């Protein structure tokens, strides 16, 4: 399991705390220091079952400067969003948790983090 975090984010700290409480095995990716590539973002979007505009923090100053609110939200505009997320990782919703079963969740709530833990546990059992 991997979790993409910004250590300054309270939701990220809460998610990491819950993972620790549950004894989960995971790696931390500080995605502002080690930004994901466009390809990694595409892969995570596939795992999440979401579109890039659904994981974009549109209220961030950078989003407003880029004018993302007016960008096309369609297959035709998808790559523009992905490239913006790769170039401006602060716009990525956090935390994102990828489970060993190939799925992912945006872990902004305790329920979402527990969902990732459950998915990861199923992946562990499947691999044993």
GIPE-V608475 format. One record per backbone hydrogen bond with DSSP energy under -1.0 kcal/mol. NH is the residue of the N-H (numbers start at 0). CO is the residue of the C=O. Records with the same first field share a line. If there is no record, write none. Layout:
NH->CO, CO
This chain:
1->97
2->26
3->95
4->28
8->5
12->8
13->9
14->10
15->11
16->12
17->13
18->14
19->15
20->16
21->17
22->19
23->18
26->0
28->2
30->28
32->29
33->29
40->36
41->37
42->38
43->39
44->40
45->41
46->42
47->43
48->44
49->44
53->50
54->51
56->90
57->55
59->56
63->59
64->60
65->61
66->62
67->62
69->66
70->67
77->73
80->76
81->77
82->78
83->79
84->80
85->81
86->82
87->83
90->87
91->88
92->54
95->3
96->104
97->1
98->102
101->98
103->46
104->96
106->94
107->105
112->108
113->109
114->110
115->111
116->112
117->113
118->114
119->115
120->116
121->117
122->118
123->119
124->120
125->121
126->122
